[in-house]
Amino acid sequence: MKLNNLILFLIISLFFISDICSAKMSMSFEVVPLEVKIGMPITINVRGYCPDCSKPLIKIGAYYQGVWHWDNVSDLYAQKSWTFTESLPAVYRYCAHINNGSDYVERCLSVDVCRDQCFNIGEARCSDNRNKQVCELKDDSPCIKWSDDELCTGDTSCGYGDCRDNQKPNWYCAEGECKYHCINDSSCENQNKSSESLYSKCGNNICDSNEDKNTCPSDCKEKIDIFSFLTNYWYFILFSLTIFIIYFFFKKYEKI
């Protein structure tokens, strides 16, 4: 009976020792960098330690490119680094693992491996016939990428740019630039008719209230101000009469 109790006590003790070891086993795991361009080096750093465990670590490993890579150790502390590259853009899952034969710690994380979508920052392209995109470098990515769509738009007034008075510009994207071609628009014709109606009587030799010498010079010629004319006329008569009187007295004085 005493033997059975001793065996039970040993089993329970081993369970608690294993549990203590598991509780104190820890791992530091990092992938540098978390966002990387294809062809650039990626490094996985793994550090495992369990200073109060009765069993040393026996394995330390990293998972990448679909395979576990192991390194055998025999210590309460171990560290290992793996460096590699990826050739295809994707979001990859990388993991780290340590164990001491009876317990283990394992963690995983994801890394975005990207590819340049364009060649030169600032270059532009048309994503469709209405939208433009610009090649740019965003703060959260090592790769240069196309920006979000930018709608090609601009002035749409009648007669804009190279358009005639009865046309409006229709904007589109071509060769990475926002351009326009002119299209006939009935609203422009109605607008022109409305403006022309103000001067429809121009040419009837009558200067109407809605006309002036600038909008209809043929009808609104320089008008003579009668009051000014008469005023200037009497000034002329008085001036002429004064000259005549002076001349008359001058001649009379000569005869004397």
TAUR-V923998 format. One record per residue. N is the residue number from 1. SS is DSSP state (H for helix, E for strand, C for the rest). PSI is psi as a letter, one per 30 degrees, with the letter a starting at -180 (999 if undefined). D_FIRST is the distance of its C-alpha to the first C-alpha in Angstrom with 1 decimal. Layout:
# TAUR-V923998
N/SS/PSI/D_FIRST + N/SS/PSI/D_FIRST
This chain:
# TAUR-V923998
1/C/e/0.0 + 2/H/e/3.8 + 3/H/e/5.3 + 4/H/e/5.2 + 5/H/e/6.4 + 6/H/e/8.7 + 7/H/e/10.0 + 8/H/e/10.7 + 9/H/e/12.4 + 10/H/e/14.4 + 11/H/e/15.6 + 12/H/e/16.7 + 13/H/e/18.4 + 14/H/e/20.2 + 15/H/e/21.4 + 16/H/e/22.9 + 17/H/e/24.4 + 18/H/e/26.0 + 19/H/e/27.3 + 20/H/e/28.8 + 21/H/e/30.5 + 22/H/e/31.9 + 23/H/e/33.2 + 24/H/f/34.9 + 25/C/k/36.4 + 26/E/l/40.0 + 27/E/k/43.1 + 28/E/k/46.8 + 29/E/k/48.9 + 30/E/k/52.7 + 31/E/k/55.5 + 32/E/k/58.9 + 33/C/l/61.2 + 34/C/f/60.0 + 35/E/k/63.5 + 36/E/l/65.2 + 37/E/k/68.1 + 38/C/k/67.7 + 39/C/f/68.0 + 40/C/k/66.8 + 41/C/k/63.6 + 42/E/k/60.4 + 43/E/k/57.6 + 44/E/k/53.9 + 45/E/k/52.1 + 46/E/k/48.3 + 47/E/k/46.3 + 48/E/k/42.5 + 49/E/k/40.4 + 50/C/i/36.9 + 51/C/f/37.1 + 52/C/g/33.7 + 53/C/l/31.8 + 54/C/f/29.6 + 55/C/k/31.1 + 56/C/l/34.8 + 57/E/k/37.0 + 58/E/f/37.6 + 59/E/k/40.2 + 60/E/k/43.1 + 61/E/l/45.5 + 62/E/k/48.5 + 63/E/j/49.6 + 64/E/l/53.4 + 65/C/h/56.0 + 66/C/g/53.4 + 67/E/k/51.1 + 68/E/k/48.1 + 69/E/j/48.9 + 70/E/l/46.0 + 71/E/k/45.7 + 72/E/k/42.7 + 73/E/l/41.7 + 74/E/i/39.0 + 75/E/l/39.2 + 76/C/f/38.1 + 77/E/k/41.7 + 78/E/k/44.0 + 79/E/l/47.3 + 80/E/k/49.5 + 81/E/k/52.8 + 82/E/k/54.4 + 83/E/k/58.1 + 84/E/l/59.9 + 85/C/l/62.7 + 86/C/k/63.2 + 87/C/f/66.3 + 88/C/k/66.3 + 89/C/k/66.4 + 90/E/l/63.4 + 91/E/j/60.5 + 92/E/l/57.6 + 93/E/k/53.9 + 94/E/k/52.2 + 95/E/l/48.5 + 96/E/l/46.4 + 97/E/k/42.8 + 98/E/k/40.3 + 99/E/l/36.7 + 100/C/g/34.1 + 101/C/f/32.2 + 102/C/f/29.7 + 103/C/l/32.1 + 104/E/l/35.9 + 105/E/k/38.9 + 106/E/k/41.9 + 107/E/l/45.2 + 108/E/l/48.5 + 109/E/l/52.0 + 110/E/k/55.5 + 111/E/k/58.6 + 112/E/j/62.1 + 113/E/j/64.1 + 114/E/l/67.8 + 115/C/k/71.1 + 116/C/k/74.6 + 117/C/f/76.4 + 118/C/l/79.8 + 119/C/e/81.5 + 120/C/k/83.6 + 121/C/k/82.8 + 122/C/f/85.6 + 123/C/l/86.6 + 124/E/l/87.0 + 125/E/l/86.8 + 126/E/k/87.3 + 127/C/f/84.2 + 128/C/a/86.6 + 129/C/g/90.3 + 130/C/f/89.6 + 131/E/k/86.9 + 132/E/k/86.7 + 133/E/k/83.7 + 134/E/k/83.7 + 135/E/k/81.5 + 136/E/l/79.6 + 137/E/j/76.6 + 138/C/l/74.2 + 139/C/e/72.1 + 140/C/g/68.8 + 141/C/k/69.4 + 142/C/f/70.3 + 143/C/k/72.4 + 144/E/k/75.9 + 145/E/l/76.1 + 146/E/k/78.7 + 147/C/l/79.1 + 148/C/l/78.9 + 149/C/k/82.0 + 150/E/j/85.1 + 151/E/k/87.7 + 152/C/j/91.2 + 153/C/l/93.5 + 154/C/a/96.6 + 155/C/k/99.9 + 156/C/g/101.0 + 157/C/l/104.4 + 158/C/k/107.5 + 159/C/g/109.5 + 160/C/k/106.6 + 161/C/b/107.1 + 162/C/g/108.8 + 163/C/k/108.8 + 164/C/l/112.1 + 165/C/f/112.7 + 166/C/g/111.5 + 167/E/l/108.3 + 168/E/l/104.8 + 169/E/k/102.3 + 170/E/j/99.3 + 171/E/k/96.5 + 172/E/l/94.3 + 173/E/k/92.3 + 174/E/k/93.6 + 175/C/h/92.9 + 176/C/g/90.5 + 177/E/l/93.2 + 178/E/k/94.1 + 179/E/l/97.5 + 180/E/l/99.8 + 181/E/l/102.5 + 182/E/k/105.1 + 183/E/k/105.2 + 184/E/k/107.9 + 185/C/k/106.8 + 186/H/f/108.8 + 187/H/e/107.8 + 188/H/e/109.7 + 189/H/e/112.8 + 190/H/e/112.7 + 191/H/e/112.3 + 192/H/e/115.2 + 193/H/e/117.4 + 194/H/e/116.5 + 195/H/e/117.6 + 196/H/f/120.7 + 197/H/f/121.8 + 198/C/f/122.5 + 199/C/g/125.1 + 200/C/f/126.4 + 201/C/g/129.9 + 202/C/k/130.2 + 203/C/g/133.5 + 204/C/g/135.6 + 205/C/g/137.5 + 206/C/k/136.1 + 207/C/j/133.7 + 208/C/l/131.3 + 209/C/f/129.0 + 210/C/g/126.0 + 211/C/l/127.9 + 212/C/a/128.9 + 213/C/f/130.6 + 214/C/e/127.2 + 215/C/f/125.9 + 216/C/i/129.3 + 217/C/f/131.9 + 218/C/e/134.5 + 219/C/e/134.8 + 220/C/i/134.0 + 221/C/l/136.5 + 222/C/j/137.4 + 223/C/k/139.1 + 224/C/k/142.2 + 225/C/j/141.9 + 226/H/e/145.3 + 227/H/e/145.2 + 228/H/e/144.5 + 229/H/e/147.2 + 230/H/e/149.8 + 231/H/e/148.9 + 232/H/e/149.2 + 233/H/e/152.5 + 234/H/e/154.1 + 235/H/e/153.1 + 236/H/e/154.8 + 237/H/e/158.0 + 238/H/e/158.1 + 239/H/e/157.6 + 240/H/e/160.3 + 241/H/e/162.7 + 242/H/e/162.1 + 243/H/e/162.9 + 244/H/e/166.0 + 245/H/e/167.3 + 246/H/e/166.8 + 247/H/e/168.6 + 248/H/e/171.4 + 249/H/e/172.1 + 250/H/e/171.8 + 251/H/e/174.6 + 252/H/e/176.7 + 253/H/e/176.5 + 254/H/e/177.6 + 255/H/e/180.8 + 256/C/999/181.7
